[in-house]
Amino acid sequence: MKILYLSTLDIMGGAARGAYRLHRGLLDKGVDSTMLCAMKFSDDPTVLGPRSVWERRYWNFRHWVEKGVLRLQRTTNPIIHSVNMLPTGNGRRVNEFDADIVQLHWIGSEMISIREVAAIQKPIVWRLADQWAFSGAEHYALAGQVERYIHGYTAENRPREYGGPDVDSWVWKRKMKHWLDKEMTIITGSRWLAECAKRSRLFQNKRVEAVKSGIDISVYKPIGRTEARKLLNLPQDKKLILFGALSATSDPRKGFHLLSPALRDVASAFSGQVEALVLGSSRPTDAPDFGMPVHYIPKLSDDVSLALTYSAADVLVAPSTMDNLPFSVMEAQACGTPCVAFDIGGLPDMIDHQANGWLARPFETDDLAEGMKTILGDDSVRAAWSRAGRDKAVAEYDVAVQADAYIAIYREILAGQ
């Protein structure tokens, strides 16, 4: 069985890391797997990147053109958009590879054009990291805008506040033209995203499966808090709340506007006992007031350092208002750190309320704070939820389990040819 993976990047960013983990997991299972990327950052010989300086420059040129097209549309959706309109040469490269299955991952930002995807000659499996594949140019539809990917992108359902050419509609119509009758198997990480895909006009008649993403549970595992904090130079006598980079404040989907009031509530309840850890960020000049001291941990790219950070924390809070299957929650649970999040998207697939973490009512900051206070205020609760989270990670998040699920799907597809 010969598999070719397409991903814009290999190890930079959550979606790319997820694709790379699955690629390595399949290699460990004896599958002949190769990864093709628009830009390669690893030194892995099984990952193929640009073959020349010209190819790298041409990708930069495609980026420049794409940004120009996107600027024509005035939109209130700040989440990343992709047009994927220019020929890249990657479609021809895929067909020359002679794979049994071609698997797409996150291919935004001009990795391969919409037309080139349609020209792929081998069976396609597409692992969705977000909603872009069945939407317009946007990678996530904001609240009140999902009817566009369900019913079609028309002038009547375009948000009133949008202006200029409807680039979202133009991109969606190109997808409908090239992909509606293209046979594909769609795989999502969460049941929520699977339901979104099934409801979409573009993918409603395609096979859609939900298979959780995988992580290396031998790396992401509980490490003693005392030792983890010593190595990271963090206080031993404080309760530590971990959350993601403040650079995400420009993305309303990350929910940071809901985090500050919840943290101030917790700070008031545990006066002088609690501090915050911000992962993936240096201290900004305009740092918000969380009502507690804050430790900033710069962006980490290796799994061992991330596992140390998760293990040093008492709780991870993920205040997203829309999300698929965030790796931060998976990785934290595997390290024995209970998680608090809103009951939205794919979070219920990972967090079992009051069994291994806390699912707050959307989008009630007092309930988000209540989850943190429950974990921080009772060591026996934290210990029980820590064990349950680790047990779930071992049973459901192991990349070997994920690889087996994909191999079964590949075999079924090939047997039906």
N, C-alpha and C positions, 0 to 999 in steps of 0.2 A: 504494500500500500504506500503510495507516494503522495504526500500532501504538500501543497504550496500555500503559505500564509502571506497575506497582504496586510501591512500595517504601515501607517505613515511614519512612525518611529518605532524603535525596538525597546528601549529601556527608559525613555524619558516620558514621565506622565503615567497616571494610573492605568488608562486603557492600554497603553503600549506595554507596560509591565505585565498586565494580565495576559496579553497576547503572547509575550515572550515566555511567561511561565508555562502556558499551555504547550507552546512549541517544545520547550525543554522537557515537559512531562511526557509528551508523545515520543520524543527521542528515547527517554528512559524506558518506554514500553516497547522499544524496538521498531517504531514506525519511522519510515524514511521521510523526515520533515525538514523543510527549508522555509526560511522567512525572507520575504522581499520587502524592503523599506525604501521610502523616499529619502530618508536620512538615517544613517547608521551611527550609533554611539558606542556600541559594544565592540569587543574584539573577537566575537564569536564567529568562527568560520562558517557556521551553518546559517548565518544571517547575511543576506546580500543587500548591499546599498548601491549608491550611484557608482557607475563604472568609470566616470571621468569627471574632471573639473567642470566640463561643459554641462554635464547632466545636473550637477549641483547648482550651477548658475541658472540653468533653465528652470529648476524648481523655484529658486528665488524670484525669477522673472514671473512665473505663474502666480506666486504669492502676490506680487506687486499688482498684476492685472486683476486678480480676484478682489483685492482690497479696493481697487478703483471701482469695480462693478458694485461692490457692497455699499460704497459711499453714496451711490446714486439713490439708494433707498433710505428714507428716514424712518427709523424704527425705534420703539421704546424697549425692545428686547435686547439687553446688553450681552446675552450669552453668545458664544462663538457661532459664527455662520460660515458655511462652506458652499461654494458654487460648483467646483469640479467640472469646469467647462472646456478647458484647453486640452488638446491631445498631449499625452505624456510619454508615449512609447512603452509604457508599462504593460498595456494590454497585449502588444505584440510580444513582449518579453515573457508574459505569462503563458501565452499559447505556445511559445517555443520551448517551454520548460517540460511539457509532456507529463503533467501531474495527473493523478487519478481524481483528486478532489482539489478544488481551489477554495480556500477559506478566506473570507474577508473579515477584517476586524475594523478598527477605527481608520477610515481611509479619507477623512476630511482634509482640507487645506491642499487640494490639488494633487493628492497622491496618484489618482487615476481618474479619468473623466467618466462621466455618466455613460456616454456612448461606448467607451472602451469596456466597461463592466458588462454591458449587454453583448459584446463581441467575444467574451470568454467562452471557449469551446468545451470546457469540462464542467462537470456538475459543481454548482456553487453552494457552499454553506456560508452563511453570514452570521457572525456573532456580533449582535448589536450592543454597543456600550451606551447608546443614547437614542434619541428619536429621529436623528437626521435621515436615516435610510428611507423612512416613509413620510417625512415632512418636506417642507420647502428647503430654504437655505439654512434655517435655524436648527440647532442641535437639540434644543428643548423648546416646546411651546409653553408660553406663560399661561397662567390661569385665565380661562375664558377664551383661549385661542385654539383649543384642541379640535373644535369643530372644523377647522380648515383641513387638517389631515384626515378627518373622518368623512367629511362631505365633499371636499375639493376646495381648491383655492380660487375663490371668486371675488369679484369686486364687492359683492354684497356682504361677505363675511370678513373683509379686510378691516382690521381695527381702525377706528376713525382717526386716531392720532398718528397713523402712519402717513407718509408722504412720498412723493417721487414715484419712479417706476416700481411696480410690485415684483421685486426680484424673487421673493419667496414663491410667488405663483409661477414665475417663469421657470425656476429650478424644479418645482414640483411637476409641472407639465412635461418637462424633459424626462423626468423619471418615469412618469406615466407612459410616455411614448416608448421608452426603451426597456422598461422593466416590468410593465404590467403583465405581459405574457411570457416573461423570462422565468424559467423554472429555477427556483431557489429554495433552500431550506433555511429558515430563520431560527436562530437560537438566541435567547436572551438570558441574562443572569438572574432576573427576578420575574416573579409571576405578574407583577404590575406592568413591567415593560412588555411582557408577552401579550397581556390583554390589550395594551395600547396598539401593538402591531396588528393584532387580530381585528381590532375595530377600525383600523386605517383602511381607506379606500384602495390604497396601493397594494397592501399585503393581505387583505382579508381572505383571499382565496389560496394563500400559500401555507405550507406546513410551518407551524410555529411551535417551538419547544422551549422550555425553560430549564437551563442547566446552570447551577451555581458556578461562579468563578472559583479558581483554585489558588491556594498559597502553599508555601513550603512549611508545613507544620513542624518540621524538625529544626527550622530556624526561628520561626515565630512560635515561641514557647515561653512559659513562665520563667522569669529570671528573678531571683530574690530582690525585693524592693530595696533592701539596705545596700546590696552590692550595686544595683543599677544606679541608685542615687549617688553613691560614692563615686562611681565612674563618670557620671554626668555633672558632678559638683552641685547637687541639689540638696536642699535641707531634708534632714531625716525626721524632724519633729513636726512637719506640717502635712496637712492633707492637700494633695495635688490634683488639680483638675486640668486635663489635657484637651486641647482643641486645635483646629487647623489654622493655617496661615491667615493673617489679617489681610493679605493681599487679595483675598477672595471677597472683600467687602464690596467690590464693584459688581459682583454677581449676586443678584437678589435670591437666586436659588439656594445659595449657601446659608442663608438665614442669619447672618451675623447681626442684623438689626434686631433680632429677637434674643440674641445671646447676652448682650450687656445687661438688660434688666434682670435676667435670670441669675447671672453671676452676682450682681449686687445684692439680690435676695439671699443667696447662699452666703455671701460675705457677711451680711448682717446676722445671719443665724449662727455662724461659726467665727465670731469676731476674733481676729488675730490668729486663727488656727488654720486657715486655708489660703493657698496660693495657686496661681494659674501657670500653666505651661502652654506656650504657643509654638506649635511645631511648624517648621518651614518658613520662619520669618525672623529677620533682624528687627530690632526695636525701631518702629516708625517714629518720625518726628512729631506726628499728631496722634500718638497712642491714646486710645480711649481709656476712660476710667472705669475699671471693673470693680472697684471697691476693695481690691486686694493686690498684693505684690504680684508682679508678672515676670516670668523667666522666658526669654525668647531663645528658641533653639533653631539655628539656621537650617536651611534645607538639607536634608539627609538623602543620599542616593543609594546607600547600601542597606541591605536588610538587617544586618546584625545591629547597627546603630538604631534603626527604627524599633527593633524588638526591645532594645534596652530602654528606649524612651517610653514605649507602651508599658513596660514592666515597672517603670519608676512611678507611674501615675496611679492614683486611687480610682479614677473614673475618667472615661472619655465621653465628651459631650459632642454630638453631631447635630447641629440645629437646622439642617437642610429642610427647605420647604418642598423640594422636589429632588429625588435622587433614585438611581437604579439599584446598585449594590455596592456601596462604597467600600473600597479596600481597607480604609482606616478602621472601620467597625470590625471587619473580618480579622484583621491583623491584631487589633486590641483584644478581641475575644480569645484568639489563639494564645495570646500572652497572659491570659487570665485577668484582664482588666474589664470590669463591667462597663456597659455603654448606656448612655441616655440619649434618646432622639425622639423626634415627633413620629407619630403613627402614620407615616406616608410612604408612598412609593414601594421600594423593595426592602425598607427597614424591617417590616414585620416578618420577612423571610429569615432574618438573622436574629432579631431581638425578640425573645419570648417574655412578654410583660410579667414582671415580678418573679421570673424564674431564672433568667440570666442577665436581666437588665431592666430598663424602664422605657416604655413607649408613652410619651406624653400626648395629651389631646392636642391636635393641630388647632391653632398655633398659639397655645396658651403658655405664656412664659412662666406663670406661677406653677404650672404642672411640670414644666421642664425643670424648674428649680426644685420641686418636690422630689423628683427622681434623684437628683444629685444629693439632696439632703438625706434621703433614705439610705443611699449607699455610704455616704460619708459619716452618717450618724450611728451606724450599727455595724461593727466589725464582723459579726456572725452572718449578717445579710450579705455583706461584701464577699466574704469567704465562700458562701454557698453559691452566689451568682458567678463568682470567679470560676469555680469548679465546673458549673453547668455550661458556662461559655466555652471553656476549654474542651469539654466533652463534645459540644456541638461542632466546634472547629475540627476536631479529629474525625468525627463521623461524616461531616458534610463539606468541609472546605479543603481537604487534602487534594493537592493537584493531581495525585494519582487517581483519585476517585473521579475527578473531572475528566481526565484523559480517557479513562475507561468508558465514560458516558459518550464522549465524542467518537471513540473508535466504534462503538456499537451503532451509532448513527451513520458513520461512514460506510460500514459494512452493509447496512440496510439499504443505503442509497445505491451502492455498487451492485448489490444483488438484484436490484430492481431494474437495472439497465438492460 
